[in-house]
Amino acid sequence: MSLKMQLKFYLGLLVLFCLVGWGPFSFLDNLFIKKKFVDDTGWIDQQTEVINPQAMNLDKEVLRLGLIAYYKAHKAGLANRPLLTIIDYSKPSTERRLWVIDLKNDRVLFNTWVSHGKNSGKVTTTSFSNDPGSLKSSIGVFLTTRDGYVGHNGYSLRLHGLEQGINDNAYRRSIVFHGAWYANPDSLKRYGCLGRSWGCPAVPENTIRPLINTIKNNTVVVAYYPDRNWLRMSNFLSS
């Protein structure tokens, strides 16, 4: 084999390696997920049983709804990475109510505190909104944007709301993941609850960078609350 042909051969191998095993949209990840969906019609039930023992503080039904939403988003071609973030706003801010789940390796990667909007309630949330200027949290199914950015609140990650009338103003409202001093556990000791944001899911400052670097680039986020209208009408929650 000539030197030129050898170079072409190794260049081809390098390109194949990059396509298959490298980058945020790993080809192997896609094949893995599709195989599980196609081969196992009980994927949602199976994943619920596997993940639940690792997240005992995550309500089993909330986990199942999150998995249904992820499944629907993936089947619709909206999300390709096997990661799911769940926020349970039915829990008070004194509890760790955010989870990030690696669905490929069946592992819980994060379980941390997260704030809610100033006008959504004090310790517990009672009200949500999609309106700009409301200073309230939004519920529903979101996708993370491609990259983090450095803004007014430091390293942050924007969200696209996928549900019309529920959270589709999230990007325009600048609803973002960011770190905040008032979302640190020290606030619990001092004030008895986390501080509140202007609607953003703020997390402890030492968590924000690894969190964003894990969930950025089109991953599914489900912000749960037992809102009857959303549970009944959402296209992402019907199994």
C-alpha positions in Angstrom: 0.0 0.0 0.0 1.4 3.4 -1.0 2.0 6.2 1.5 -0.8 8.2 0.0 -3.3 5.3 0.3 -2.1 4.7 3.9 -2.8 8.3 4.8 -6.3 8.1 3.3 -7.0 4.9 5.2 -6.0 6.3 8.6 -7.8 9.6 7.9 -10.9 7.6 7.2 -10.5 5.7 10.4 -10.1 9.0 12.3 -13.3 10.5 10.8 -15.2 7.3 11.6 -14.0 7.4 15.2 -15.1 11.0 15.5 -18.5 10.3 14.2 -19.1 7.2 16.3 -17.6 7.8 19.6 -16.9 11.5 20.1 -19.0 14.7 20.5 -22.3 15.6 22.1 -24.4 13.6 19.6 -22.6 10.3 19.8 -23.7 8.0 17.1 -23.3 5.1 19.5 -25.6 6.8 22.0 -28.3 7.1 19.3 -28.0 3.5 18.3 -28.1 2.5 22.0 -31.3 4.4 22.7 -33.0 3.3 19.5 -32.3 -0.3 20.1 -33.7 -0.1 23.6 -36.9 1.7 22.4 -37.4 -0.7 19.5 -36.5 -4.0 21.3 -38.2 -3.2 24.6 -41.7 -1.8 24.7 -41.5 -1.8 28.5 -38.5 0.6 28.4 -40.3 3.3 30.6 -41.3 0.7 33.2 -37.9 -0.9 33.2 -36.0 2.4 33.6 -38.3 3.4 36.4 -37.5 0.3 38.3 -33.7 0.7 37.7 -33.4 4.4 38.5 -35.9 4.5 41.5 -33.6 2.8 44.0 -30.9 5.3 43.2 -33.2 8.3 43.8 -35.3 7.4 46.8 -36.3 11.0 47.3 -37.7 11.2 43.8 -41.4 10.2 43.6 -41.7 7.2 41.5 -44.6 8.6 39.5 -42.7 11.8 38.8 -39.8 9.8 37.6 -42.1 7.8 35.3 -43.6 11.0 33.9 -40.2 12.4 33.2 -39.2 9.2 31.4 -42.4 9.4 29.3 -41.6 13.0 28.4 -38.0 12.0 27.4 -39.3 9.1 25.3 -41.7 11.4 23.5 -39.1 14.1 22.9 -36.6 11.5 21.5 -39.2 9.9 19.3 -40.1 13.3 17.9 -36.4 13.9 17.0 -36.0 16.7 19.5 -33.4 15.1 21.8 -30.7 12.6 20.9 -28.5 12.6 24.1 -29.5 10.0 26.8 -29.8 12.5 29.6 -32.9 13.6 31.6 -33.1 16.4 34.1 -36.1 16.4 36.5 -37.1 19.2 38.8 -40.0 18.5 41.2 -41.5 21.8 42.2 -44.1 20.0 44.3 -41.3 19.6 46.9 -40.2 22.5 49.1 -37.0 24.4 48.4 -35.5 22.9 51.6 -35.2 19.5 49.7 -32.9 18.4 47.0 -35.4 18.5 44.2 -33.3 18.4 41.0 -32.0 15.2 39.5 -29.9 14.5 36.4 -30.1 10.9 35.1 -27.8 9.2 32.7 -30.1 6.9 30.8 -27.4 5.1 28.9 -25.6 3.9 32.0 -28.6 4.0 34.4 -27.0 6.4 36.9 -28.1 9.4 38.8 -25.4 12.0 38.1 -26.8 14.9 40.2 -29.3 15.4 43.0 -29.1 19.0 44.3 -31.1 22.0 45.5 -32.8 24.3 43.0 -34.6 27.6 43.6 -37.9 28.8 42.2 -39.3 32.2 41.2 -39.9 35.0 43.6 -43.6 35.2 42.8 -44.1 31.4 42.7 -44.1 31.0 46.5 -41.8 31.2 49.5 -40.8 27.7 50.7 -43.2 25.9 48.5 -44.4 26.7 45.0 -48.1 27.6 44.5 -48.1 29.5 41.2 -46.4 29.3 37.8 -46.4 31.4 34.7 -45.3 31.7 31.1 -45.5 35.5 31.1 -42.6 37.8 30.8 -42.1 39.9 33.9 -44.1 37.5 36.1 -41.0 36.5 38.2 -42.5 33.0 38.4 -41.1 29.6 37.5 -42.5 27.7 34.5 -43.3 24.0 34.5 -43.3 21.6 31.5 -40.8 20.1 29.1 -37.8 22.0 28.0 -34.7 21.5 25.9 -31.3 22.9 26.8 -29.4 25.1 24.3 -26.2 24.1 22.6 -23.7 25.9 24.9 -23.4 27.7 28.2 -22.6 31.4 28.3 -21.4 34.0 30.8 -24.0 36.5 31.6 -25.3 38.6 34.5 -25.4 35.6 36.8 -22.2 34.1 35.6 -22.0 30.8 33.7 -25.5 30.0 32.6 -27.5 27.8 30.2 -30.7 28.9 28.4 -33.8 26.7 28.0 -36.2 26.3 25.1 -39.8 25.7 26.3 -41.5 23.0 24.2 -45.1 23.5 25.3 -47.2 26.2 23.8 -48.9 28.4 26.4 -47.1 26.6 29.2 -43.4 27.4 28.8 -42.8 28.5 25.2 -41.7 32.0 26.4 -38.8 30.6 28.4 -36.1 31.6 26.0 -37.6 35.1 25.6 -37.9 35.4 29.4 -34.3 34.4 29.9 -35.2 31.4 32.0 -31.8 29.9 32.5 -29.8 27.5 34.8 -27.4 29.6 36.8 -25.6 29.5 40.1 -26.6 31.7 43.0 -25.4 32.3 46.5 -29.0 32.1 47.7 -29.3 28.5 46.3 -26.5 27.2 48.5 -27.4 25.0 51.4 -26.0 27.7 53.8 -29.2 29.6 53.0 -31.2 26.8 54.5 -29.4 27.1 57.8 -29.7 30.9 57.8 -33.2 31.5 56.4 -35.0 28.1 56.6 -35.4 28.0 52.8 -33.5 28.8 49.6 -33.6 32.3 48.2 -35.8 32.9 45.2 -34.9 33.9 41.6 -36.8 35.8 38.9 -38.1 32.6 37.5 -34.8 30.8 36.8 -33.8 27.4 38.2 -30.8 28.6 40.2 -28.5 25.9 41.8 -25.6 26.1 44.2 -22.6 28.0 42.9 -20.2 25.0 43.1 -22.7 22.9 41.1 -23.5 25.1 38.1 -20.4 24.5 35.9 -20.4 20.7 36.1 -24.2 20.7 35.8 -24.2 22.8 32.7 -21.3 21.0 31.1 -23.3 17.8 31.6 -26.8 18.8 30.4 -26.1 21.3 27.6 -26.7 20.6 24.0 -30.3 19.4 23.5 -31.1 17.4 26.6 -34.5 17.1 28.1 -35.5 19.0 31.2 -38.9 18.3 32.9 -40.1 20.7 35.5 -42.9 18.9 37.3 -45.9 20.2 39.4 -49.2 18.5 39.7 -51.0 21.0 37.6 -54.2 19.4 36.3 -54.3 21.4 33.0 -50.7 20.5 32.1 -51.0 16.9 33.1 -54.1 16.5 31.0 -53.1 18.5 28.0 -49.4 18.0 27.5 -48.4 16.1 24.4 -45.3 14.8 26.2 -47.0 13.0 29.1 -49.4 10.6 27.4 -47.9 7.1 27.4 
